[in-house]
């Protein structure tokens, strides 16, 4: 594998970005001596920035003894491959989206899942029905009523809803590469917050 990887690195040094884009579909099919494709090798090596934040966030939540954490999931471009047709309303999942969201729904009651979308109300109803049939549950849509200025004391959330994690393609989330490592993280993680920990609403940061 090392010889093949070295040759590949040397080749990539000598080509332009445009040439790389043209060659990538062929390059990723190449296989190392052990049969692992270049595409799979780099996927296994990839650690998305969001995953680093998730680990950091959970460590902070553990120190503060927060049970719930709040996660906003953009719909189009994160959960579903965008389709701008107005006739068909369907969810075309990216790889590992369904598995990840089903796992969180069934195994992580501490993670409050919130759908983040600019879809029209009638479209949202259709999407929610599809998600529910697929065993995926979002507690809220475009809001987080559990954290507000009236209930908590560490910010004003009258207009900006509170969240711990945001999955949005416009916030650099790449659905083609980021879902698999996040799924692997949750399946293999032993971390579970203590259900007896307090809510964020007892924080006394500013009052």
C-alpha positions in Angstrom: 0.0 0.0 0.0 2.8 2.4 0.9 4.4 2.2 -2.6 1.1 2.8 -4.4 0.2 5.7 -2.1 3.6 7.2 -2.6 3.3 7.0 -6.4 -0.2 8.5 -6.1 1.0 11.4 -4.0 3.8 12.1 -6.4 1.4 12.1 -9.3 -1.0 14.4 -7.6 1.8 16.9 -6.9 2.3 17.3 -10.6 -1.2 17.9 -11.9 -3.5 20.9 -11.7 -6.8 21.0 -9.9 -8.6 20.8 -13.2 -6.6 17.7 -14.2 -7.3 16.1 -10.8 -11.0 16.7 -11.2 -11.0 15.0 -14.6 -8.9 12.1 -13.3 -10.6 11.5 -9.9 -13.3 9.1 -11.1 -10.5 6.8 -12.4 -8.1 7.4 -9.6 -10.6 6.5 -6.9 -11.2 3.1 -8.6 -7.5 2.2 -8.3 -6.7 -0.5 -5.7 -3.8 -1.0 -3.3 -2.1 -4.4 -3.0 -4.5 -5.5 -0.3 -7.5 -4.9 -2.5 -8.7 -1.6 -0.8 -9.7 1.0 -3.3 -8.3 4.5 -3.2 -11.8 5.8 -2.6 -12.4 3.6 0.4 -8.9 4.3 1.8 -9.5 8.0 1.9 -13.0 7.7 3.2 -11.7 5.6 6.1 -9.0 8.2 6.8 -11.4 11.1 6.8 -12.5 12.8 10.0 -15.0 15.6 9.3 -14.6 18.8 11.3 -18.1 18.4 12.6 -17.2 15.2 14.3 -14.4 16.9 16.2 -16.9 19.5 17.3 -19.4 16.8 18.4 -16.7 15.1 20.6 -15.8 18.5 22.1 -19.4 19.4 22.7 -20.2 16.1 24.5 -17.1 16.6 26.7 -18.4 20.1 27.6 -21.9 18.8 28.2 -20.5 16.1 30.5 -18.6 18.7 32.5 -21.7 20.8 32.8 -23.9 17.7 33.5 -26.3 18.5 30.7 -28.5 15.6 29.6 -30.2 17.0 26.5 -28.3 18.4 23.6 -30.1 20.0 20.6 -29.3 19.2 17.0 -30.5 21.0 14.0 -30.6 19.0 10.7 -31.0 20.8 7.4 -33.3 18.8 5.0 -32.1 19.4 1.5 -28.4 19.1 0.9 -27.9 17.3 4.2 -30.6 14.6 4.6 -32.0 14.5 1.1 -30.3 15.0 -2.2 -31.8 18.3 -3.5 -34.6 18.0 -6.1 -36.0 21.4 -7.1 -39.0 19.9 -9.0 -42.3 21.0 -7.5 -44.3 18.0 -8.6 -42.6 15.1 -6.6 -42.1 15.5 -2.9 -39.8 12.7 -1.7 -36.7 12.1 0.3 -33.7 10.8 -1.6 -31.4 9.9 1.3 -27.7 10.4 1.1 -25.7 7.3 2.1 -25.8 6.6 5.9 -28.4 9.3 6.6 -31.3 6.9 7.3 -29.1 4.6 9.4 -27.7 7.5 11.5 -31.1 9.1 12.1 -32.8 5.8 12.9 -30.0 5.0 15.4 -30.3 8.4 17.1 -34.1 8.1 17.2 -34.0 4.7 18.8 -31.0 4.9 21.0 -30.2 8.5 22.0 -33.1 10.2 23.8 -30.6 12.8 25.0 -30.2 14.1 21.5 -33.2 16.4 20.6 -33.5 16.3 16.8 -34.9 19.4 15.1 -35.6 19.6 11.4 -34.2 22.8 9.8 -35.9 23.6 6.5 -37.3 26.4 4.4 -39.8 24.0 2.8 -43.4 25.1 2.6 -45.8 23.8 5.3 -47.6 21.3 3.0 -44.2 20.0 1.9 -43.0 19.7 5.5 -46.0 17.5 6.3 -45.1 15.2 3.4 -41.5 15.0 4.5 -42.3 14.4 8.1 -44.7 11.5 7.1 -41.9 9.9 5.1 -39.4 10.3 7.9 -41.8 8.9 10.5 -42.6 5.9 8.3 -38.8 5.3 8.0 -38.5 5.3 11.8 -37.0 8.8 12.1 -38.5 11.3 14.6 -37.9 15.0 14.8 -39.2 16.6 17.9 -39.4 20.1 16.5 -39.3 22.0 13.2 -37.3 25.2 12.9 -37.6 26.0 16.6 -36.4 25.0 20.0 -39.0 26.0 22.6 -37.2 24.1 25.3 -34.5 26.8 25.5 -35.6 30.5 25.7 -34.8 33.6 27.6 -37.8 32.9 29.9 -36.6 29.4 30.7 -32.8 29.8 30.7 -30.2 32.4 31.5 -27.4 32.1 29.0 -28.6 34.0 26.0 -31.6 35.6 24.3 -33.2 33.1 21.9 -36.3 35.0 20.9 -35.2 35.0 17.2 -32.2 32.7 17.1 -33.1 29.2 18.3 -30.6 27.5 20.5 -28.6 24.4 19.3 -25.5 22.5 20.2 -24.9 21.0 16.7 -25.9 22.2 13.3 -25.7 20.0 10.2 -26.1 22.3 7.2 -24.4 22.2 3.8 -24.1 26.0 4.0 -22.1 25.5 7.2 -19.6 23.3 5.4 -21.3 19.9 6.1 -20.5 17.6 3.2 -23.3 14.9 3.0 -21.2 12.8 0.6 -18.4 12.3 3.0 -19.5 13.3 6.5 -22.4 10.9 7.3 -20.4 7.6 7.4 -17.8 8.7 10.0 -20.6 10.2 12.1 -22.6 7.0 11.9 -19.5 5.0 12.9 -18.9 7.3 15.8 -22.4 6.8 17.3 -22.5 3.1 16.7 -19.2 2.6 18.5 -19.4 5.3 21.1 -20.0 4.2 24.7 -20.8 7.7 26.0 -24.2 8.2 27.4 -25.2 11.1 29.5 -26.7 10.5 32.9 -30.6 10.9 32.8 -30.4 12.4 36.2 -28.4 15.4 35.0 -30.1 18.7 35.0 -31.5 20.7 32.1 -29.8 23.7 30.7 -32.6 25.8 32.1 -31.0 25.8 35.6 -27.9 27.6 34.3 -27.1 31.0 36.0 -24.6 32.5 33.5 -26.1 36.0 33.4 -28.7 36.2 36.1 
